[in-house]
Amino acid sequence: DQTGWSDARKKAWKNRKTSQNAYFYRFNVPGQPQKNGKWTKAEHELFMKRVLASGANDKWGIFSKAIPGRVGYQCSNYWRGLVKEGDVTDPNYYYDGKKLHFKRNTKQFAIREEYRKFAITINRDISGVWKPLPKKHPLHPSDEYCLEVTQALAGQHNGKSITKKKNNRKKRKRNSDDSDDEYEGPAQKKRKRKRRNDDDDDCYYGGKVDAPKEDDDNPLPDFQDIITGSVIVKPAISPHGHVLGYDTWTKILRTTKQKNTCPFTLQHMTRRSLVKLTKDNIDQYKEIMVNITDDQLKLMSDVSNQE
């Protein structure tokens, strides 16, 4: 029974045999409710067992099937949290002082799958799955190859090393958000940015959105935001497969009339459920992207004109 399913979920389910990872990256097994919020110790143990068995950074959707209630983007986000906290050392990521980034292949050098999945070291693990600590993954690639990767990507970024920060309890609470957004920098800066965005507007169409700056990581440079009429610079996809600019979504979800509600489906959603599309993750979402129909636009307009 697919009653209540979004078009994106129906499309992903239809293609599940050829794109199983794409389905489970966003959706649960049918009939299984999705869990949100902070991970439990039991979930952490299942997660660490899964990492031991299959590694990380690869097919998070399929990875998540071993953790009831969690989906792929939540597992990806949880792993990033462990990396950011220093519980895990994963050289596939670098920190630029504000965000955690996934290292890309270059035209001259492609990183092997074994490195992506297994070049990890567990430094802290409350589940006891990994011991003695620190412990490298049993399939960790050779030191020679790791050095080769480091040298090949040496000029790719000016990232800062990831170090343990103070106020870890507060940081862990922030990092438990179930989004696929890249982690952002110091808490003080994040709070300031949030206050600037709190100027909620009652009208979907009339809200002022600052002109976005050019983004080299935009995978859809010619894609038009159907709400603003402008080319999207920072595209974001909803759980239902609709794509708008991230700033547009923020305005819509913070409206005082239908706060935290998708205007096209009238289903509950928050900014945490949005995924910012990048050149690294666009292939995971192409098959679940859906067009915004005229009927959905009319529904949005009717809702915004209520009261």
HUJOQUI-V977552 format. One record per pair of residues at least 12 apart in sequence whose ideal C-beta (glycine too) atoms are under 7 Angstrom apart, sorted by sequence separation. I is the first residue (numbers start at 1). GAP is how many residues later the second one is. D is the distance in Angstrom with one decimal. If there is no record, write none. Layout:
i = <I	I>
gap = <GAP	GAP>
d = <D	D>
This chain:
i = <60	63	122	220	223	233	234	50	60	121	122	174	232	234	236	12	121	12	60	121	218	220	50	60	84	218	50	83	120	170	218	227	228	253	9	215	253	118	209	214	215	225	46	47	80	223	225	228	46	118	119	212	227	250	118	119	205	212	240	242	249	56	118	204	225	43	92	238	240	114	240	249	115	43	92	114	119	47	91	246	264	90	115	239	246	47	89	238	88	89	264	212	35	56	88	89	115	239	25	34	35	57	88	212	238	264	25	32	33	87	238	264	24	32	34	86	87	210	263	21	23	24	111	209	236	237	22	39	209	236	21	24	236	237	263	20	21	24	28	236	20	209	234	235	28	109	27	109	207	26	258	25	26	243	24	25	26	106	241	257	24	25	204	237	241	242	241	257	103	106	201	242	257	204	237	103	197	202	200	201	202	58	200	202	101	200	220	58	101	219	57	58	204	219	57	219	56	96	217	55	217	55	94	96	97	219	56	95	96	94	95	226	95	86	48	52	86	52	84	86	48	83	49	48	101	44	45	48	55	100	44	85	99	100	45	55	99	41	99	85	98	99	85	98	97	84	179	81	178	179	177	179	180	181	204	84	204	77	203	77	77	80	74	76	73	39	38	37	36	104	102	73	26	11	8	6	7	8	6	7	6	6	25	22	26	22	22	19	15	12	11	12	11	11	8	8	7>
gap = <12	12	12	12	12	12	12	13	13	13	13	13	13	13	13	14	14	15	15	15	15	15	16	16	16	16	17	17	17	17	17	17	17	17	18	18	18	19	19	19	19	19	20	20	20	20	20	20	21	21	21	21	21	21	22	22	22	22	22	22	22	23	23	23	23	24	24	24	24	25	25	25	26	27	27	27	27	28	28	28	28	30	30	30	30	31	31	31	32	32	32	33	34	34	34	34	34	34	35	35	35	35	35	35	35	35	36	36	36	36	36	36	37	37	37	37	37	37	37	38	38	38	38	38	38	38	39	39	39	39	40	40	40	40	40	41	41	41	41	41	42	42	42	42	43	43	44	44	44	45	45	46	46	46	47	47	47	47	47	47	48	48	48	48	48	48	49	49	50	50	50	50	50	51	52	53	53	53	54	54	54	55	55	55	56	56	57	58	58	58	59	59	59	59	60	60	61	61	61	62	62	63	63	63	63	63	64	64	64	65	65	66	67	76	77	77	77	78	78	78	79	79	80	81	81	82	82	82	82	82	83	83	83	83	84	84	84	85	85	86	86	86	87	87	88	91	93	94	94	94	95	95	95	95	96	99	100	101	101	102	103	103	104	104	107	137	138	139	142	176	178	202	213	230	232	233	233	233	234	234	235	259	259	262	262	265	266	268	272	275	276	276	277	279	280	282	283>
d = <3.8	5.5	6.4	6.1	6.1	6.7	4.4	5.9	6.9	5.3	5.2	7.0	4.6	6.8	5.4	6.8	6.8	6.4	4.9	4.9	5.9	4.9	4.8	4.4	5.6	6.9	6.9	6.6	5.1	6.7	6.7	6.0	6.7	6.4	5.4	5.1	5.8	4.5	6.5	6.6	5.8	5.5	6.1	6.0	5.6	6.8	4.6	5.9	4.8	4.1	6.0	3.9	5.2	6.3	5.4	5.5	7.0	5.6	6.0	5.6	7.0	5.5	6.4	6.8	5.6	5.9	6.0	6.1	6.8	6.7	5.3	5.6	5.1	6.8	6.9	5.2	6.1	6.9	5.7	6.9	6.0	5.0	6.8	6.0	5.9	6.4	6.7	6.0	6.1	4.2	4.1	6.9	3.5	6.9	5.8	6.2	5.9	5.1	6.0	6.0	5.9	5.7	6.5	6.4	6.9	6.8	3.5	6.5	6.5	5.8	6.2	6.2	3.6	6.6	6.3	6.3	4.4	6.9	3.9	4.5	6.6	6.1	5.9	4.5	4.5	5.2	6.5	6.2	6.2	6.4	3.9	5.8	5.1	5.8	6.1	7.0	5.1	5.9	6.9	6.4	6.2	6.0	6.6	4.4	5.9	4.0	6.3	7.0	4.1	6.0	5.6	6.5	7.0	5.9	6.3	3.4	6.5	6.9	4.7	6.7	5.5	5.8	5.6	5.4	5.4	6.5	4.0	6.5	5.9	6.8	6.1	5.6	6.3	6.4	6.6	6.5	6.0	6.3	4.6	6.5	5.6	7.0	6.2	6.2	7.0	5.4	6.6	6.1	6.9	5.5	4.9	5.0	6.5	6.2	6.0	4.8	6.2	6.8	4.9	3.1	5.7	4.8	5.3	5.0	5.1	3.9	6.0	5.5	6.5	3.2	5.4	5.4	4.7	6.2	5.8	6.1	6.8	6.9	6.4	4.6	5.0	6.7	5.5	4.2	6.7	6.7	3.9	6.3	6.5	5.7	5.5	7.0	4.5	4.6	6.2	7.0	6.2	6.7	5.7	6.9	5.9	6.8	6.9	3.5	6.2	6.4	4.3	4.0	5.5	7.0	5.1	6.9	4.4	5.7	6.2	5.2	4.6	6.5	5.9	6.2	5.7	5.9	5.1	6.1	4.1	6.9	4.5	6.5	5.1	6.5	5.6	6.3	6.0	7.0	4.9	6.9	6.8	2.6	3.8	6.2	6.6	5.9	5.7	5.9	6.6	5.2	6.2	5.3	5.6	6.6	7.0	4.7	5.9	6.6	4.5	5.3	4.7>
